[in-house]
Amino acid sequence: MADRHQSGLMAIWISLISNIVLTIIKVTAGLLLSSPVLLADGVHNAGDIIATIAALTSSMVSKKPADDDHPYGHGKAEVVASAFVAIVLVLAALWIGFQSIGSLFKPPGEESWLALGAAAVSLIWKQILYVYTIRVGKATNSKSVMATAYDHLADVYASLAAVLGIGLGLVGDRYDWHWAAYGDPIAGIIVSLLVLKLAVEIGRDSIDILMERNVDVEKLAQFEQLLRNVEHVKRIDRVRAREFGHYITVDVRVGVPGAYSIQQGHDISRQIKQCIMDADADVIEVMVHLNPWYAEAE
């Protein structure tokens, strides 16, 4: 678990440093080259810095052990950060959409090859970061790393729109296609909708976890199958599980022979807990409730 957490922290640190560098590049290029799309993308990247700092802070908090005030640990700090990233993405989508719609009613600016190069570098860099962080996020089951990855994906969309818009403008200048000058804002509007959809998905997932939604049915079915393989478990009364950021707690109620002693029930509980935790590395706690079972009552 400690190694997984360190991998997640490393991914977020790399993302933070990259966002700072890209923000400087985009804002500087946007101002020097008078490129509204690059400047808007740079402002968007500045918002990413805030979101990444939130993800980094939450990831560091989430590794703190359980205490008297937080007996289930601090894992949901990552979920709070994920919700914050969703809010940042909503604001970014509105910003991109507002700027793009406004550009439709303004005289088109002159595009440059340097602006296209800056946008292309951002696109490639962000795509690499997305692939890296999404792999780390899935491997560590870290909500903050996953949110950071989807934030990178939103940037990929924005940078792709910039590349297409600037590229189309350059082609339009060469062949005297006046309509091509508006390819940038149209692409920006489409991107704003994609980023908004991404934000809604992240936000919905975060809210579900904060509201303690059950884990997916496939994982619950896996837990039930494990319980059926435990000796002396005669009936499965209930199986529940909830996420706490990068880890899961499981709550089971099973029937065991009513004539068993407390010691036998204790041993069965330990066996249930161990088999589930051995089968799923994300599970850190299994709460077991034993109900009496009698053959003649079945």
VENGI-V799419 format. One record per residue. N is the residue number from 1. RES is the residue in three letters. PHI is phi as a letter, one per 40 degrees, with the letter a starting at -180 (999 if undefined). Layout:
N;RES;PHI  N;RES;PHI
//
This chain:
1;MET;999  2;ALA;c  3;ASP;c  4;ARG;c  5;HIS;c  6;GLN;c  7;SER;c  8;GLY;c  9;LEU;c  10;MET;c  11;ALA;c  12;ILE;c  13;TRP;c  14;ILE;c  15;SER;c  16;LEU;c  17;ILE;c  18;SER;c  19;ASN;c  20;ILE;c  21;VAL;c  22;LEU;c  23;THR;c  24;ILE;c  25;ILE;c  26;LYS;c  27;VAL;c  28;THR;c  29;ALA;c  30;GLY;c  31;LEU;c  32;LEU;c  33;LEU;c  34;SER;f  35;SER;b  36;PRO;c  37;VAL;c  38;LEU;c  39;LEU;c  40;ALA;c  41;ASP;c  42;GLY;c  43;VAL;c  44;HIS;d  45;ASN;c  46;ALA;c  47;GLY;c  48;ASP;c  49;ILE;c  50;ILE;c  51;ALA;c  52;THR;c  53;ILE;c  54;ALA;c  55;ALA;c  56;LEU;c  57;THR;c  58;SER;c  59;SER;c  60;MET;c  61;VAL;c  62;SER;c  63;LYS;c  64;LYS;c  65;PRO;c  66;ALA;c  67;ASP;b  68;ASP;c  69;ASP;c  70;HIS;b  71;PRO;c  72;TYR;c  73;GLY;g  74;HIS;b  75;GLY;c  76;LYS;c  77;ALA;d  78;GLU;c  79;VAL;c  80;VAL;c  81;ALA;c  82;SER;c  83;ALA;c  84;PHE;c  85;VAL;c  86;ALA;c  87;ILE;c  88;VAL;c  89;LEU;c  90;VAL;c  91;LEU;c  92;ALA;c  93;ALA;c  94;LEU;c  95;TRP;c  96;ILE;c  97;GLY;c  98;PHE;c  99;GLN;c  100;SER;c  101;ILE;c  102;GLY;c  103;SER;c  104;LEU;c  105;PHE;b  106;LYS;b  107;PRO;c  108;PRO;c  109;GLY;c  110;GLU;c  111;GLU;c  112;SER;b  113;TRP;c  114;LEU;c  115;ALA;c  116;LEU;c  117;GLY;c  118;ALA;c  119;ALA;c  120;ALA;c  121;VAL;c  122;SER;c  123;LEU;c  124;ILE;c  125;TRP;c  126;LYS;c  127;GLN;c  128;ILE;c  129;LEU;c  130;TYR;c  131;VAL;c  132;TYR;c  133;THR;c  134;ILE;c  135;ARG;c  136;VAL;c  137;GLY;c  138;LYS;c  139;ALA;c  140;THR;c  141;ASN;f  142;SER;c  143;LYS;c  144;SER;c  145;VAL;c  146;MET;c  147;ALA;c  148;THR;c  149;ALA;c  150;TYR;c  151;ASP;c  152;HIS;c  153;LEU;c  154;ALA;c  155;ASP;c  156;VAL;c  157;TYR;d  158;ALA;c  159;SER;c  160;LEU;c  161;ALA;c  162;ALA;c  163;VAL;c  164;LEU;c  165;GLY;c  166;ILE;c  167;GLY;c  168;LEU;c  169;GLY;c  170;LEU;c  171;VAL;c  172;GLY;c  173;ASP;c  174;ARG;c  175;TYR;b  176;ASP;g  177;TRP;c  178;HIS;c  179;TRP;c  180;ALA;c  181;ALA;c  182;TYR;c  183;GLY;c  184;ASP;c  185;PRO;c  186;ILE;c  187;ALA;c  188;GLY;c  189;ILE;c  190;ILE;c  191;VAL;c  192;SER;d  193;LEU;c  194;LEU;c  195;VAL;c  196;LEU;c  197;LYS;c  198;LEU;c  199;ALA;c  200;VAL;c  201;GLU;c  202;ILE;c  203;GLY;c  204;ARG;c  205;ASP;c  206;SER;c  207;ILE;c  208;ASP;d  209;ILE;c  210;LEU;c  211;MET;c  212;GLU;f  213;ARG;c  214;ASN;c  215;VAL;c  216;ASP;c  217;VAL;c  218;GLU;c  219;LYS;c  220;LEU;c  221;ALA;c  222;GLN;c  223;PHE;c  224;GLU;c  225;GLN;c  226;LEU;c  227;LEU;c  228;ARG;c  229;ASN;c  230;VAL;c  231;GLU;c  232;HIS;g  233;VAL;c  234;LYS;c  235;ARG;a  236;ILE;b  237;ASP;c  238;ARG;a  239;VAL;b  240;ARG;b  241;ALA;a  242;ARG;b  243;GLU;c  244;PHE;b  245;GLY;g  246;HIS;c  247;TYR;b  248;ILE;b  249;THR;b  250;VAL;b  251;ASP;b  252;VAL;b  253;ARG;b  254;VAL;b  255;GLY;c  256;VAL;b  257;PRO;d  258;GLY;c  259;ALA;c  260;TYR;c  261;SER;c  262;ILE;c  263;GLN;c  264;GLN;c  265;GLY;c  266;HIS;c  267;ASP;c  268;ILE;c  269;SER;c  270;ARG;c  271;GLN;c  272;ILE;c  273;LYS;d  274;GLN;c  275;CYS;c  276;ILE;c  277;MET;c  278;ASP;c  279;ALA;c  280;ASP;b  281;ALA;c  282;ASP;c  283;VAL;c  284;ILE;b  285;GLU;a  286;VAL;b  287;MET;c  288;VAL;b  289;HIS;b  290;LEU;b  291;ASN;b  292;PRO;c  293;TRP;b  294;TYR;b  295;ALA;d  296;GLU;c  297;ALA;c  298;GLU;c
//
